[in-house]
Amino acid sequence: MSELDEAVKRIARGKPKHKLRVLFFDIETMPHEVYTWGLWDQNVGISQIIRPGQVFAFAAKWLGEKEVLFHSDHADTHAGMVAVAHRLLSEADVVVTYNGISFDIPHMQREFLLAGLAPPKPYKQIDLMRVAKKQFKFASNKLDYISQQLGIGHKTHHEGFGLWVRCMKGEDAAWKKMATYAMQDVRLTEKLYHFLLPWLTAVPHMGQMAGTSHSCWACGGDKLERDGVAFAFVTSYRLYQCKNCHAWVRGSTKLQDATTTRQQKVNG
């Protein structure tokens, strides 16, 4: 096995060391039902909407637990499904999604509003699609493509839009397939999360949230190895690398303040 393969395996095995409640979350939505005069380049007005689309299922998984949850209109009723999603999000310290900041969470929050629910208890969000777009240049930013590129699996194949139509008709076999599809998306999101831990940006400091001092911002681990100096614009800090997830961690104590050092020389 090559050195690169070994490195990838180490990253893939890296598990967060904190005890925060991290929820992987993915929704499935039904399409709008509308009247339309044609099939191409249509501008559909509000009066043409027969039934607006809605969230009709979601899958979720807690970090560190084996069980993958699936709830739907079909099995739980719409109100029941929404209530479970609200409870899970309220229990989470951090919610990890793939395009969730722009898609999953706003859709889910609309359902909470329509159900007369208050906002869930506040949580931090990590959107892995935003990380992928900012940090890398893959040929495609789709979860399925990046997962296959990294060798961690692929999405569950299905018949396409027809599956959604069959689910809306209430077919048990279609809902079983939908559950398999959604649950696999959550599993892939978790696997990708472990791969991307040291590459995360603009995310909450896991160690700080867990109350661990001198810890890694990415995984919360406390085994940090000093490796050089990190330079900001006018200050410098100790630089560490996490032995668990390999993220780079900057110390909080200033080693040197360029402005102060210059003033001291002038005064001297």
SEKE-521054 format. One line per 10 residues: their letters; for each residue y, z, x of N, C-alpha, C. Coordinates in Angstrom, 3 decimals. Layout:
% SEKE-521054
A) Y/Z/X/Y/Z/X/Y/Z/X ~ ...
This chain:
% SEKE-521054
MSELDEAVKR) -1.203/0.000/0.845/0.000/0.000/0.000/1.248/0.000/0.877 ~ 2.218/-0.824/0.536/3.422/-0.949/1.354/4.307/0.284/1.227 ~ 5.264/0.406/2.169/6.208/1.527/2.130/7.053/1.483/0.858 ~ 7.400/0.260/0.411/8.180/0.115/-0.818/7.385/0.595/-2.020 ~ 6.094/0.222/-2.093/5.258/0.651/-3.203/5.151/2.165/-3.259 ~ 5.025/2.784/-2.083/4.943/4.241/-2.018/6.244/4.869/-2.511 ~ 7.372/4.275/-2.125/8.667/4.811/-2.541/8.835/4.722/-4.047 ~ 8.413/3.575/-4.620/8.516/3.389/-6.069/7.653/4.405/-6.799 ~ 6.450/4.671/-6.278/5.572/5.635/-6.912/6.165/7.035/-6.857 ~ 6.827/7.373/-5.754/7.446/8.686/-5.644/8.556/8.841/-6.670
IARGKPKHKL) 9.364/7.796/-6.811/10.455/7.843/-7.786/9.891/7.962/-9.192 ~ 8.843/7.197/-9.484/8.253/7.203/-10.823/7.680/8.571/-11.174 ~ 7.212/9.326/-10.157/6.630/10.635/-10.424/7.683/11.730/-10.510 ~ 8.893/11.435/-10.069/9.934/12.456/-10.044/10.223/13.002/-11.433 ~ 10.007/14.287/-11.639/10.219/14.905/-12.941/11.389/15.880/-12.860 ~ 12.219/15.905/-13.882/13.318/16.870/-13.891/12.807/18.302/-13.778 ~ 13.558/19.143/-13.099/13.149/20.523/-12.864/13.845/21.518/-13.786 ~ 14.709/21.032/-14.654/15.419/21.917/-15.564/14.588/22.155/-16.830 ~ 15.080/23.042/-17.660/14.402/23.332/-18.930/15.265/22.940/-20.118 ~ 16.166/22.014/-19.907/16.998/21.531/-21.000/16.159/20.739/-21.991
RVLFFDIETM) 16.593/20.691/-23.231/15.898/19.925/-24.257/16.429/18.500/-24.214 ~ 15.627/17.604/-23.658/16.017/16.200/-23.525/15.192/15.380/-24.507 ~ 15.883/14.656/-25.388/15.217/13.891/-26.443/15.377/12.397/-26.205 ~ 14.270/11.679/-26.174/14.297/10.214/-26.126/14.250/9.730/-27.568 ~ 15.147/8.807/-27.908/15.368/8.502/-29.328/15.584/7.005/-29.523 ~ 14.942/6.442/-30.562/15.072/5.009/-30.844/14.928/4.782/-32.346 ~ 15.835/4.005/-32.924/15.788/3.745/-34.367/15.307/2.330/-34.655 ~ 14.889/2.117/-35.896/14.598/0.787/-36.420/15.418/0.617/-37.694 ~ 16.033/-0.541/-37.867/16.893/-0.771/-39.025/16.383/-1.939/-39.859 ~ 16.644/-1.876/-41.139/16.353/-3.011/-42.015/17.607/-3.871/-42.097
PHEVYTWGLW) 17.469/-5.182/-42.298/18.631/-6.076/-42.325/19.406/-5.979/-43.630 ~ 20.631/-6.496/-43.610/21.397/-6.625/-44.849/20.728/-7.683/-45.733 ~ 20.721/-7.455/-47.014/20.300/-8.483/-47.963/21.576/-9.062/-48.576 ~ 21.759/-10.393/-48.434/23.016/-11.009/-48.874/22.755/-12.350/-49.575 ~ 23.750/-12.783/-50.358/23.770/-14.145/-50.882/24.503/-15.004/-49.852 ~ 24.018/-16.209/-49.620/24.698/-17.090/-48.686/24.580/-18.537/-49.157 ~ 25.611/-19.352/-48.875/25.637/-20.749/-49.314/24.917/-21.673/-48.340 ~ 24.640/-21.192/-47.148/23.991/-22.048/-46.155/23.261/-21.232/-45.127 ~ 22.764/-21.940/-44.092/21.962/-21.273/-43.071/22.647/-21.225/-41.701 ~ 23.760/-21.931/-41.532/24.376/-22.011/-40.199/25.852/-21.691/-40.275
DQNVGISQII) 26.329/-20.879/-39.334/27.744/-20.572/-39.175/28.369/-20.080/-40.481 ~ 27.740/-19.063/-41.056/28.193/-18.534/-42.336/29.119/-17.328/-42.162 ~ 30.094/-17.210/-43.010/30.960/-16.050/-43.071/30.655/-15.325/-44.379 ~ 29.887/-14.244/-44.291/29.418/-13.546/-45.482/30.440/-12.493/-45.897 ~ 30.936/-12.578/-47.121/31.902/-11.615/-47.630/31.241/-10.382/-48.198 ~ 32.048/-9.349/-48.382/31.523/-8.099/-48.914/30.908/-8.297/-50.298 ~ 31.509/-9.161/-51.102/30.994/-9.377/-52.458/29.628/-10.073/-52.451 ~ 29.215/-10.619/-51.311/27.925/-11.293/-51.216/26.790/-10.356/-50.795 ~ 27.124/-9.101/-50.498/26.099/-8.154/-50.072/25.322/-7.659/-51.287 ~ 24.020/-7.849/-51.263/23.151/-7.342/-52.320/22.763/-5.894/-52.010
RPGQVFAFAA) 22.362/-5.688/-50.755/21.963/-4.349/-50.310/22.266/-4.253/-48.817 ~ 23.106/-3.294/-48.416/23.410/-3.178/-46.985/22.209/-2.656/-46.205 ~ 22.144/-3.037/-44.945/21.064/-2.553/-44.103/21.180/-1.059/-43.856 ~ 20.096/-0.466/-43.400/20.103/0.968/-43.132/19.025/1.289/-42.103 ~ 19.118/2.459/-41.532/18.043/2.945/-40.667/16.854/3.256/-41.566 ~ 15.698/2.693/-41.250/14.549/3.011/-42.094/13.387/3.626/-41.319 ~ 13.619/3.883/-40.005/12.596/4.565/-39.219/13.183/4.957/-37.863 ~ 12.562/5.920/-37.234/12.923/6.256/-35.854/11.715/6.864/-35.156 ~ 11.728/6.744/-33.834/10.726/7.384/-32.986/11.460/8.289/-32.013 ~ 10.830/9.366/-31.623/11.463/10.317/-30.711/10.392/11.031/-29.895
KWLGEKEVLF) 10.810/11.512/-28.733/9.882/12.238/-27.858/10.668/13.228/-27.021 ~ 10.179/14.445/-26.922/10.809/15.440/-26.072/10.313/15.304/-24.635 ~ 11.207/15.406/-23.690/10.839/15.368/-22.280/9.863/16.500/-21.983 ~ 8.758/16.151/-21.320/7.767/17.155/-20.955/6.694/17.393/-21.993 ~ 6.834/16.758/-23.166/5.821/16.903/-24.211/5.101/15.575/-24.422 ~ 3.832/15.623/-24.782/3.035/14.420/-24.944/3.254/13.716/-26.280 ~ 3.520/14.481/-27.312/3.601/13.912/-28.659/4.817/13.008/-28.834 ~ 4.574/11.847/-29.433/5.659/10.948/-29.817/5.773/11.012/-31.334 ~ 6.971/11.286/-31.819/7.208/11.447/-33.252/7.630/10.127/-33.884 ~ 7.203/9.893/-35.113/7.647/8.724/-35.861/7.876/9.132/-37.302
HSDHADTHAG) 9.074/8.840/-37.818/9.413/9.152/-39.201/10.041/7.926/-39.843 ~ 9.765/7.730/-41.110/10.231/6.507/-41.786/10.491/6.757/-43.256 ~ 11.207/5.799/-43.869/11.397/5.824/-45.322/10.052/5.801/-46.037 ~ 9.115/5.067/-45.464/7.810/4.855/-46.085/7.005/6.148/-46.164 ~ 7.029/6.931/-45.093/6.203/8.140/-45.036/6.943/9.400/-45.460 ~ 8.264/9.421/-45.257/9.008/10.664/-45.455/10.044/10.598/-46.573 ~ 10.281/9.437/-47.150/11.429/9.127/-48.008/12.651/8.994/-47.102 ~ 13.648/8.255/-47.566/14.825/8.027/-46.722/15.545/9.345/-46.420 ~ 15.734/10.166/-47.443/16.420/11.441/-47.240/15.658/12.344/-46.282 ~ 14.341/12.334/-46.407/13.525/13.158/-45.519/13.598/12.695/-44.079
MVAVAHRLLS) 13.543/11.380/-43.872/13.634/10.821/-42.527/14.969/11.170/-41.879 ~ 16.062/11.021/-42.635/17.397/11.318/-42.120/17.519/12.795/-41.765 ~ 16.965/13.651/-42.592/17.036/15.096/-42.342/16.299/15.475/-41.064 ~ 15.153/14.865/-40.806/14.398/15.162/-39.590/15.173/14.694/-38.359 ~ 15.763/13.498/-38.427/16.555/12.992/-37.313/17.722/13.926/-37.012 ~ 18.381/14.411/-38.066/19.505/15.325/-37.909/19.056/16.614/-37.216 ~ 17.911/17.136/-37.593/17.396/18.366/-36.996/17.061/18.167/-35.520 ~ 16.405/17.066/-35.197/16.020/16.814/-33.809/17.244/16.650/-32.906 ~ 18.218/15.870/-33.359/19.423/15.676/-32.559/20.185/16.988/-32.391 ~ 20.150/17.846/-33.395/20.823/19.138/-33.308/20.141/20.062/-32.310
EADVVVTYNG) 18.846/19.867/-32.095/18.101/20.700/-31.150/18.265/20.233/-29.703 ~ 18.745/19.008/-29.516/18.787/18.406/-28.181/20.016/18.846/-27.385 ~ 19.808/19.067/-26.093/20.926/19.250/-25.162/21.411/17.885/-24.681 ~ 20.446/16.980/-24.456/20.738/15.631/-23.970/19.888/14.644/-24.764 ~ 20.484/13.532/-25.184/19.753/12.477/-25.885/19.785/11.218/-25.025 ~ 18.608/10.679/-24.733/18.477/9.493/-23.894/18.060/8.310/-24.759 ~ 18.790/7.209/-24.651/18.523/6.021/-25.460/18.622/4.769/-24.604 ~ 18.309/3.648/-25.213/18.554/2.348/-24.598/19.459/1.582/-25.554 ~ 20.727/1.524/-25.230/21.796/0.963/-26.072/22.122/1.886/-27.242 ~ 21.871/3.161/-27.066/22.091/4.111/-28.144/23.541/4.434/-28.418
ISFDIPHMQR) 24.395/4.406/-27.378/25.798/4.741/-27.593/26.472/3.733/-28.519 ~ 26.089/2.464/-28.396/26.691/1.421/-29.231/25.908/1.139/-30.503 ~ 24.620/1.466/-30.513/23.786/1.055/-31.653/23.120/2.237/-32.362 ~ 22.143/2.862/-31.725/21.308/3.854/-32.411/22.110/5.023/-32.977 ~ 22.948/5.624/-32.155/23.652/6.829/-32.598/24.686/6.523/-33.689 ~ 25.526/5.468/-33.568/26.445/5.171/-34.678/25.730/4.866/-35.991 ~ 24.622/4.127/-35.919/23.850/3.862/-37.133/23.338/5.167/-37.741 ~ 22.819/6.045/-36.876/22.260/7.296/-37.369/23.347/8.183/-37.953 ~ 24.513/8.180/-37.329/25.609/9.013/-37.831/26.120/8.513/-39.184 ~ 26.054/7.192/-39.421/26.404/6.677/-40.749/25.451/7.251/-41.791
EFLLAGLAPP) 24.174/7.316/-41.445/23.192/7.868/-42.380/23.473/9.340/-42.664 ~ 23.886/10.090/-41.642/24.215/11.493/-41.856/25.403/11.627/-42.803 ~ 26.414/10.791/-42.584/27.613/10.831/-43.423/27.272/10.510/-44.869 ~ 26.498/9.451/-45.081/26.119/9.047/-46.433/25.247/10.099/-47.122 ~ 24.508/10.866/-46.307/23.643/11.905/-46.867/24.402/13.208/-47.116 ~ 25.690/13.223/-46.763/26.482/14.428/-46.972/26.223/15.516/-45.951 ~ 25.689/15.132/-44.781/25.386/16.104/-43.728/26.569/16.252/-42.777 ~ 26.731/17.432/-42.227/27.738/17.654/-41.195/27.241/17.031/-39.891 ~ 28.109/16.849/-38.904/27.654/16.301/-37.628/26.575/17.201/-37.020 ~ 25.623/16.618/-36.287/24.634/17.444/-35.587/25.327/18.312/-34.548
KPYKQIDLMR) 24.652/19.335/-34.093/25.167/20.151/-33.003/25.440/19.247/-31.800 ~ 26.580/19.397/-31.120/26.937/18.479/-30.021/25.872/18.400/-28.918 ~ 25.691/17.203/-28.412/24.748/16.956/-27.323/25.365/15.920/-26.392 ~ 24.857/15.846/-25.171/25.286/14.836/-24.216/24.400/13.609/-24.360 ~ 24.953/12.422/-24.033/24.188/11.188/-24.150/24.017/10.498/-22.800 ~ 22.844/9.927/-22.599/22.569/9.058/-21.457/22.044/7.743/-22.023 ~ 22.784/6.669/-21.823/22.403/5.349/-22.323/21.930/4.515/-21.130 ~ 20.630/4.277/-21.051/20.058/3.595/-19.890/20.457/2.126/-19.812 ~ 20.808/1.506/-20.951/21.280/0.125/-20.883/22.597/0.065/-20.112 ~ 23.479/1.006/-20.350/24.762/1.026/-19.639/24.563/1.246/-18.148
VAKKQFKFAS) 23.574/2.066/-17.811/23.256/2.282/-16.395/22.754/0.987/-15.777 ~ 21.830/0.306/-16.474/21.259/-0.940/-15.955/22.331/-2.004/-15.746 ~ 23.249/-2.120/-16.701/24.302/-3.127/-16.594/25.271/-2.822/-15.456 ~ 25.557/-1.547/-15.245/26.535/-1.177/-14.234/25.959/-1.217/-12.824 ~ 24.707/-0.796/-12.687/24.141/-0.608/-11.350/23.373/-1.808/-10.816 ~ 22.888/-2.672/-11.691/22.001/-3.753/-11.241/22.407/-5.089/-11.868 ~ 21.770/-6.144/-11.391/21.988/-7.489/-11.931/20.638/-8.134/-12.207 ~ 19.974/-7.646/-13.250/18.713/-8.254/-13.662/18.993/-9.557/-14.411 ~ 17.998/-10.431/-14.462/18.144/-11.681/-15.207/18.384/-11.400/-16.685 ~ 17.828/-10.292/-17.170/18.040/-9.859/-18.549/18.161/-8.348/-18.552
NKLDYISQQL) 18.999/-7.812/-19.432/19.137/-6.368/-19.552/18.310/-5.800/-20.702 ~ 17.400/-6.579/-21.228/16.536/-6.088/-22.301/15.545/-5.063/-21.743 ~ 15.241/-4.067/-22.541/14.304/-3.024/-22.130/12.959/-3.597/-21.732 ~ 12.470/-4.569/-22.493/11.170/-5.166/-22.219/11.152/-5.845/-20.851 ~ 12.208/-6.598/-20.534/12.253/-7.331/-19.267/12.324/-6.381/-18.079 ~ 13.226/-5.412/-18.128/13.388/-4.495/-16.999/12.127/-3.653/-16.803 ~ 11.499/-3.244/-17.895/10.267/-2.466/-17.798/9.174/-3.264/-17.105 ~ 9.058/-4.548/-17.440/8.049/-5.384/-16.784/8.389/-5.628/-15.321 ~ 9.676/-5.790/-15.018/10.083/-5.978/-13.632/9.711/-4.771/-12.775 ~ 9.797/-3.593/-13.346/9.493/-2.363/-12.622/8.011/-1.998/-12.688
GIGHKTHHEG) 7.264/-2.730/-13.493/5.829/-2.481/-13.589/5.464/-1.225/-14.368 ~ 6.307/-0.830/-15.331/6.023/0.398/-16.081/5.510/0.101/-17.495 ~ 5.320/-1.173/-17.822/4.788/-1.522/-19.135/5.644/-2.553/-19.844 ~ 5.337/-2.771/-21.111/6.097/-3.741/-21.902/6.116/-3.302/-23.356 ~ 7.018/-3.877/-24.124/7.116/-3.558/-25.544/5.868/-4.055/-26.283 ~ 5.587/-3.464/-27.422/4.459/-3.884/-28.254/4.787/-5.227/-28.910 ~ 3.914/-6.191/-28.763/4.146/-7.507/-29.348/3.859/-7.461/-30.857 ~ 4.647/-8.225/-31.617/4.449/-8.274/-33.068/4.857/-9.654/-33.583 ~ 4.769/-9.839/-34.868/4.991/-11.157/-35.458/6.452/-11.547/-35.583 ~ 7.362/-10.634/-35.283/8.779/-10.938/-35.404/9.365/-10.424/-36.705
FGLWVRCMKG) 10.342/-11.161/-37.233/11.072/-10.719/-38.421/10.142/-10.458/-39.606 ~ 9.032/-11.182/-39.641/8.091/-10.997/-40.741/7.598/-9.563/-40.858 ~ 7.524/-8.859/-39.733/7.073/-7.473/-39.762/8.065/-6.611/-40.550 ~ 9.355/-6.844/-40.351/10.381/-6.101/-41.077/10.309/-6.402/-42.584 ~ 10.073/-7.666/-42.919/9.960/-8.051/-44.330/8.777/-7.341/-44.972 ~ 7.670/-7.300/-44.295/6.471/-6.649/-44.826/6.683/-5.142/-44.972 ~ 7.411/-4.545/-44.005/7.706/-3.113/-44.115/8.586/-2.840/-45.335 ~ 9.562/-3.711/-45.566/10.443/-3.524/-46.721/9.678/-3.675/-48.032 ~ 8.543/-4.384/-47.987/7.694/-4.510/-49.168/6.750/-3.321/-49.321 ~ 6.737/-2.450/-48.305/5.915/-1.242/-48.388/4.478/-1.411/-47.964
EDAAWKKMAT) 4.169/-2.429/-47.169/2.785/-2.659/-46.750/2.371/-1.614/-45.701 ~ 1.303/-0.909/-45.960/0.842/0.138/-45.053/0.512/-0.399/-43.660 ~ -0.145/-1.564/-43.598/-0.538/-2.134/-42.308/0.699/-2.482/-41.473 ~ 1.741/-2.983/-42.142/2.972/-3.321/-41.436/3.651/-2.066/-40.898 ~ 3.667/-1.016/-41.676/4.281/0.233/-41.231/3.507/0.846/-40.066 ~ 2.210/0.686/-40.068/1.410/1.174/-38.948/1.787/0.433/-37.668 ~ 1.977/-0.877/-37.773/2.394/-1.679/-36.621/3.807/-1.292/-36.185 ~ 4.700/-1.059/-37.150/6.069/-0.665/-36.834/6.083/0.660/-36.078 ~ 5.242/1.583/-36.485/5.160/2.874/-35.804/4.714/2.690/-34.353 ~ 3.708/1.842/-34.145/3.229/1.568/-32.788/4.329/0.953/-31.938
YAMQDVRLTE) 5.072/0.026/-32.528/6.164/-0.658/-31.834/7.272/0.315/-31.435 ~ 7.722/1.132/-32.380/8.824/2.059/-32.114/8.425/3.147/-31.123 ~ 7.219/3.655/-31.245/6.754/4.716/-30.349/6.609/4.210/-28.917 ~ 6.200/2.951/-28.760/6.113/2.378/-27.414/7.500/2.225/-26.794 ~ 8.496/1.877/-27.604/9.871/1.783/-27.090/10.336/3.114/-26.511 ~ 9.999/4.200/-27.186/10.387/5.526/-26.703/9.661/5.868/-25.404 ~ 8.384/5.511/-25.335/7.638/5.766/-24.096/8.241/4.989/-22.926 ~ 8.593/3.726/-23.167/9.214/2.925/-22.110/10.552/3.516/-21.688 ~ 11.325/3.990/-22.652/12.619/4.586/-22.338/12.448/5.800/-21.432 ~ 11.438/6.605/-21.713/11.197/7.781/-20.863/10.764/7.366/-19.458
KLYHFLLPWL) 9.877/6.392/-19.363/9.437/5.935/-18.044/10.610/5.369/-17.250 ~ 11.453/4.600/-17.914/12.608/4.023/-17.241/13.575/5.112/-16.802 ~ 13.714/6.145/-17.601/14.583/7.273/-17.262/14.183/7.880/-15.923 ~ 12.884/8.085/-15.717/12.413/8.655/-14.449/12.725/7.726/-13.278 ~ 12.602/6.428/-13.491/12.913/5.468/-12.435/14.396/5.472/-12.100 ~ 15.233/5.577/-13.122/16.674/5.433/-12.931/17.398/6.741/-12.615 ~ 16.679/7.867/-12.582/17.330/9.153/-12.363/18.352/9.142/-11.221 ~ 17.992/8.704/-10.014/18.974/8.777/-8.926/20.097/7.762/-9.043 ~ 19.987/6.825/-9.985/21.004/5.782/-10.167/21.943/6.074/-11.335 ~ 21.711/7.144/-12.048/22.520/7.436/-13.220/23.982/7.636/-12.837
TAVPHMGQMA) 24.872/7.231/-13.726/26.309/7.410/-13.498/26.963/7.953/-14.757 ~ 28.038/8.697/-14.573/28.816/9.246/-15.698/27.916/9.979/-16.689 ~ 27.054/10.846/-16.161/26.130/11.603/-16.999/26.350/13.094/-16.773 ~ 25.888/13.929/-17.689/26.061/15.374/-17.519/25.305/15.900/-16.299 ~ 25.829/16.950/-15.691/25.193/17.585/-14.537/24.073/18.472/-15.056 ~ 22.822/18.016/-14.882/21.682/18.720/-15.443/21.551/20.134/-14.879 ~ 21.765/20.264/-13.578/21.645/21.581/-12.965/22.683/22.544/-13.494 ~ 23.904/22.072/-13.628/24.986/22.918/-14.133/24.722/23.333/-15.576 ~ 24.264/22.375/-16.414/23.966/22.685/-17.808/22.845/23.717/-17.917 ~ 21.898/23.660/-16.965/20.774/24.588/-16.985/21.115/25.919/-16.328
GTSHSCWACG) 22.312/26.016/-15.746/22.729/27.263/-15.112/22.137/27.477/-13.741 ~ 21.725/26.403/-13.065/21.140/26.510/-11.730/22.194/26.189/-10.683 ~ 22.419/27.098/-9.752/23.399/26.856/-8.701/22.792/26.007/-7.593 ~ 23.634/25.306/-6.857/23.213/24.449/-5.739/22.039/23.565/-6.183 ~ 22.286/22.745/-7.174/21.210/21.949/-7.766/21.610/20.486/-7.903 ~ 20.621/19.659/-8.184/20.820/18.218/-8.348/21.399/17.918/-9.721 ~ 22.409/17.075/-9.758/23.032/16.696/-11.030/22.101/15.849/-11.888 ~ 21.165/15.125/-11.264/20.317/14.185/-12.000/19.103/14.846/-12.633 ~ 18.384/15.653/-11.852/17.139/16.227/-12.359/17.170/17.746/-12.451 ~ 18.202/18.372/-11.897/18.286/19.827/-11.941/17.512/20.527/-10.843
GDKLERDGVA) 16.859/19.763/-9.955/16.091/20.369/-8.874/16.969/21.109/-7.873 ~ 16.399/22.128/-7.219/17.181/22.921/-6.269/16.750/22.712/-4.819 ~ 15.886/21.727/-4.583/15.473/21.419/-3.224/16.326/20.262/-2.697 ~ 17.437/20.639/-2.066/18.382/19.658/-1.561/18.369/19.683/-0.039 ~ 18.315/18.517/0.561/18.298/18.390/2.021/19.630/17.841/2.505 ~ 20.285/18.577/3.384/21.583/18.143/3.867/21.432/16.867/4.710 ~ 22.303/15.905/4.455/22.203/14.620/5.158/23.591/14.005/5.297 ~ 24.401/14.550/6.183/25.683/13.945/6.486/26.840/14.495/5.679 ~ 27.886/13.691/5.608/29.135/14.078/4.968/29.544/13.012/3.962 ~ 30.041/13.450/2.814/30.567/12.538/1.804/32.088/12.565/1.886
FAFVTSYRLY) 32.709/11.402/1.976/34.155/11.310/2.118/34.786/10.831/0.813 ~ 35.769/11.583/0.322/36.601/11.140/-0.787/37.872/10.547/-0.182 ~ 38.926/10.360/-0.994/40.141/9.737/-0.471/40.824/10.606/0.576 ~ 40.953/11.903/0.293/41.665/12.774/1.234/40.871/14.028/1.590 ~ 39.647/14.111/1.155/38.825/15.271/1.454/37.417/14.839/1.834 ~ 36.660/15.773/2.376/35.259/15.509/2.706/34.402/16.693/2.259 ~ 33.131/16.405/1.994/32.207/17.412/1.489/30.851/17.223/2.158 ~ 30.027/18.252/2.114/28.660/18.098/2.582/27.909/17.158/1.637 ~ 26.991/16.379/2.189/26.185/15.449/1.401/24.722/15.872/1.486 ~ 24.082/15.884/0.317/22.676/16.272/0.235/21.890/15.182/-0.495
QCKNCHAWVR) 20.560/15.185/-0.283/19.687/14.335/-1.088/18.637/15.206/-1.744 ~ 18.444/14.992/-3.036/17.461/15.752/-3.790/16.051/15.337/-3.364 ~ 15.216/16.313/-3.049/13.847/16.012/-2.624/12.944/15.672/-3.808 ~ 13.407/15.935/-5.021/12.597/15.643/-6.196/12.806/14.219/-6.698 ~ 14.068/13.843/-6.986/14.327/12.536/-7.593/15.066/11.581/-6.658 ~ 15.471/12.079/-5.469/16.123/11.261/-4.434/17.569/10.898/-4.734 ~ 18.176/11.569/-5.713/19.596/11.338/-5.967/20.430/11.939/-4.849 ~ 21.617/11.364/-4.602/22.550/11.900/-3.625/23.487/12.884/-4.314 ~ 23.639/14.030/-3.692/24.413/15.121/-4.279/25.534/15.524/-3.334 ~ 26.745/15.539/-3.833/27.891/15.954/-3.020/28.160/17.431/-3.215
GSTKLQDATT) 28.357/18.154/-2.134/28.685/19.568/-2.226/30.026/19.783/-2.897 ~ 30.294/21.012/-3.316/31.529/21.309/-4.030/32.607/21.929/-3.133 ~ 32.219/22.382/-1.953/33.181/23.021/-1.053/33.786/21.988/-0.108 ~ 35.107/21.965/-0.024/35.790/21.023/0.861/35.517/21.366/2.324 ~ 35.169/20.363/3.100/35.058/20.545/4.542/36.399/20.324/5.221 ~ 37.196/19.421/4.631/38.494/19.097/5.227/39.395/18.502/4.163 ~ 40.616/18.894/4.185/41.629/18.319/3.311/42.620/17.588/4.194 ~ 42.665/16.259/4.094/43.490/15.456/5.001/44.959/15.830/4.918 ~ 45.450/16.091/3.713/46.861/16.432/3.534/47.181/17.768/4.196 ~ 46.308/18.751/3.976/46.521/20.071/4.567/46.441/20.008/6.080
TRQQKVNG) 45.468/19.273/6.598/45.302/19.157/8.046/46.531/18.528/8.680 ~ 47.072/17.501/8.054/48.254/16.852/8.598/49.454/17.792/8.602 ~ 49.613/18.567/7.522/50.754/19.475/7.419/50.655/20.571/8.488 ~ 49.396/21.044/8.722/49.211/22.055/9.734/49.612/21.535/11.109 ~ 49.308/20.290/11.404/49.671/19.705/12.700/51.181/19.591/12.823 ~ 51.838/19.222/11.704/53.296/19.096/11.725/53.951/20.449/11.983 ~ 53.430/21.488/11.276/53.990/22.818/11.440/53.728/23.388/12.830 ~ 52.579/22.969/13.372/52.228/23.472/14.695/53.061/22.867/15.785
